[in-house]
Amino acid sequence: MARVVCVTGAGGFIGSWIVKLLLARGFAVRGTSRRADDPKNAHLWDLDGAEERLTMLQVDLLDRASLRAAFHGCDGVIHTASPMHDNPEEIIEPIIAGTRNVVEAAADAGVRRLVLSSTIGTMYMNPRRDPDAPLDEASWSDLDYCKSTKNWYCYAKTIAEQSAWAAARARGLDLAVVIPVVTLGELLQPSMNTSTLHILKYLTGEAKAYVNEAHAYVHVKDAADAHVRVLLEPRAGGRRYVCAERTLHRGELCRILAQLFPEYPIPTRCKDEVNPPKKGYKFTNQPLKDLGIKFTPVHEYLYEAVKSLQDKGFLKKISDTKVSERRSSPPHSSQPAMLISKL
Ligand SMILES: NC(=O)c1ccc[n+]([C@@H]2O[C@H](COP(=O)([O-])OP(=O)(O)OC[C@H]3O[C@@H](n4cnc5c(N)ncnc54)[C@H](OP(=O)(O)O)[C@@H]3O)[C@@H](O)[C@H]2O)c1
């Protein structure tokens, strides 16, 4: 379908992988950033095909004209740019108004399909949901619950996605939404990102115990692949795609990290010694499997994430590691319990 694709937030963790996959498939890519010449986007120029087929544009999500100019002449747009924290003063506008502007500008520019990066936080934050029913595209977070629990990121992303669907319907725009969970794996970008920070504290000794919580996880390459497949597959429009490999309690995550990297001081104790391990949601990722995604097992992306933290200097290498022995055949996990996620 698309030959020219615009990727907002192109230099981010998932955005960089999307750009890499699109360039590898021969597409011309227009990447956007709040500052096109930001040194934190320099890694994009090292990607195969970048010199010939990548252009970087400066875009402000709150300036619809700048978005329209970026999308003009594009067949497809993938909107990944978003803050990822819980300060309402900083995130509400770029997430809600920014997403709305992306939809309107994509419709104005006549793009054939818009793919949004949403989040599992738009689905599970609902006190009335049945914990045994897998989250699927009909699941929505409850806005009052997000507000009362001060989960402003989930609140903003839920409103943004819901109004994107309404605006796309009103404008006749072909929209599809990818819903990632905590995304991990090799970092292409030089800077730290929110989801990688999630595991760093367990490796440095900063966290002495893990919390009684659970999250769902996915490999960054699979998340990027999901965005690209959803953009390109003609029958993929009009749907929400949960992009998750499995859900793990934090204790299980720490045990896998310790199995892979026994040289780090990874916690073995839960902060909550009173309550049973929290149970969380189930989900269905079948719609993405139907588009051909084969989800990578957690040991592989945890391994790649930690190697990347070492290679980029975020984590000190400790010698006498058994990692190299395990590189070719990461250990298999026991079947994890299905528990809860936040992202
Ligand atoms: N990583 C995860 O675990 C995860 C899970 C669920 C959903 N998601 C969603 O996936 C998308 C990409 O996530 P990511 O992990 O790749 O994030 P990331 O590495 O933080 O990259 C996001 C990019 O968005 C841009 N951005 C940040 N704050 C912004 C703001 N206030 N206004 C406009 N642009 C801003 C930044 O680009 P510039 O600085 O170059 O402008 C940044 O590089 C996001 O929509 C996120 O909500 C991610």
The ligand as an SDF file (V2000), in Angstrom:
LIG
                    3D

 48 52  0  0  0  0  0  0  0  0999 V2000
    7.4650    1.8650   25.3960 N   0  0  0  0  0  0  0  0  0  0  0  0
    6.4000    1.2990   25.9390 C   0  0  0  0  0  0  0  0  0  0  0  0
    6.5030    0.4130   26.8100 O   0  0  0  0  0  0  0  0  0  0  0  0
    5.0170    1.6890   25.4910 C   0  0  0  0  0  0  0  0  0  0  0  0
    3.9210    0.9810   26.0120 C   0  0  0  0  0  0  0  0  0  0  0  0
    2.6410    1.3470   25.6190 C   0  0  0  0  0  0  0  0  0  0  0  0
    2.4510    2.3630   24.7190 C   0  0  0  0  0  0  0  0  0  0  0  0
    3.5250    3.0520   24.2370 N   0  0  0  0  0  0  0  0  0  0  0  0
    3.2600    4.1450   23.2850 C   0  0  0  0  0  0  0  0  0  0  0  0
    4.1200    3.9840   22.1830 O   0  0  0  0  0  0  0  0  0  0  0  0
    4.5360    5.2540   21.6790 C   0  0  0  0  0  0  0  0  0  0  0  0
    6.0440    5.3120   21.5790 C   0  0  0  0  0  0  0  0  0  0  0  0
    6.5930    5.0280   22.8530 O   0  0  0  0  0  0  0  0  0  0  0  0
    8.1910    4.9720   23.0660 P   0  0  0  0  0  0  0  0  0  0  0  0
    8.4660    4.0230   24.1420 O   0  0  0  0  0  0  0  0  0  0  0  0
    8.8490    4.8440   21.7500 O   0  0  0  0  0  0  0  0  0  0  0  0
    8.4160    6.4450   23.6410 O   0  0  0  0  0  0  0  0  0  0  0  0
    9.7250    7.3700   23.5810 P   0  0  0  0  0  0  0  0  0  0  0  0
   10.9540    6.5790   23.3710 O   0  0  0  0  0  0  0  0  0  0  0  0
    9.6420    8.2520   24.7800 O   0  0  0  0  0  0  0  0  0  0  0  0
    9.4980    8.2200   22.2580 O   0  0  0  0  0  0  0  0  0  0  0  0
    8.3850    9.0210   22.0960 C   0  0  0  0  0  0  0  0  0  0  0  0
    8.7650   10.2540   21.2900 C   0  0  0  0  0  0  0  0  0  0  0  0
    7.6650   11.1760   21.4270 O   0  0  0  0  0  0  0  0  0  0  0  0
    8.1730   12.4970   21.3980 C   0  0  0  0  0  0  0  0  0  0  0  0
    7.6090   13.2370   22.5310 N   0  0  0  0  0  0  0  0  0  0  0  0
    7.8620   13.0450   23.8390 C   0  0  0  0  0  0  0  0  0  0  0  0
    7.2090   13.9670   24.5700 N   0  0  0  0  0  0  0  0  0  0  0  0
    6.5260   14.7390   23.7040 C   0  0  0  0  0  0  0  0  0  0  0  0
    5.6840   15.8650   23.8370 C   0  0  0  0  0  0  0  0  0  0  0  0
    5.4110   16.3950   25.0330 N   0  0  0  0  0  0  0  0  0  0  0  0
    5.1540   16.4150   22.7230 N   0  0  0  0  0  0  0  0  0  0  0  0
    5.4430   15.8960   21.5060 C   0  0  0  0  0  0  0  0  0  0  0  0
    6.2580   14.8420   21.3070 N   0  0  0  0  0  0  0  0  0  0  0  0
    6.7770   14.2750   22.4020 C   0  0  0  0  0  0  0  0  0  0  0  0
    9.6990   12.4380   21.5350 C   0  0  0  0  0  0  0  0  0  0  0  0
   10.2720   12.7910   20.2940 O   0  0  0  0  0  0  0  0  0  0  0  0
   11.0390   14.2220   20.0710 P   0  0  0  0  0  0  0  0  0  0  0  0
   11.6780   14.5810   21.3720 O   0  0  0  0  0  0  0  0  0  0  0  0
   12.0310   13.9040   18.9970 O   0  0  0  0  0  0  0  0  0  0  0  0
   10.0000   15.1770   19.6450 O   0  0  0  0  0  0  0  0  0  0  0  0
    9.9800   10.9720   21.8240 C   0  0  0  0  0  0  0  0  0  0  0  0
   11.1410   10.5250   21.1950 O   0  0  0  0  0  0  0  0  0  0  0  0
    3.9090    6.2920   22.6020 C   0  0  0  0  0  0  0  0  0  0  0  0
    2.7370    6.7700   21.9910 O   0  0  0  0  0  0  0  0  0  0  0  0
    3.5670    5.5260   23.8590 C   0  0  0  0  0  0  0  0  0  0  0  0
    2.4530    6.0810   24.5140 O   0  0  0  0  0  0  0  0  0  0  0  0
    4.8050    2.7360   24.6070 C   0  0  0  0  0  0  0  0  0  0  0  0
  1  2  1  0
  2  3  2  0
  2  4  1  0
  4  5  1  0
  4 48  2  0
  5  6  2  0
  6  7  1  0
  7  8  2  0
  8  9  1  0
  8 48  1  0
  9 10  1  0
  9 46  1  0
 10 11  1  0
 11 12  1  0
 11 44  1  0
 12 13  1  0
 13 14  1  0
 14 15  2  0
 14 16  1  0
 14 17  1  0
 17 18  1  0
 18 19  2  0
 18 20  1  0
 18 21  1  0
 21 22  1  0
 22 23  1  0
 23 24  1  0
 23 42  1  0
 24 25  1  0
 25 26  1  0
 25 36  1  0
 26 27  1  0
 26 35  1  0
 27 28  2  0
 28 29  1  0
 29 30  1  0
 29 35  2  0
 30 31  1  0
 30 32  2  0
 32 33  1  0
 33 34  2  0
 34 35  1  0
 36 37  1  0
 36 42  1  0
 37 38  1  0
 38 39  2  0
 38 40  1  0
 38 41  1  0
 42 43  1  0
 44 45  1  0
 44 46  1  0
 46 47  1  0
M  CHG  2   8   1  16  -1
M  END
$$$$
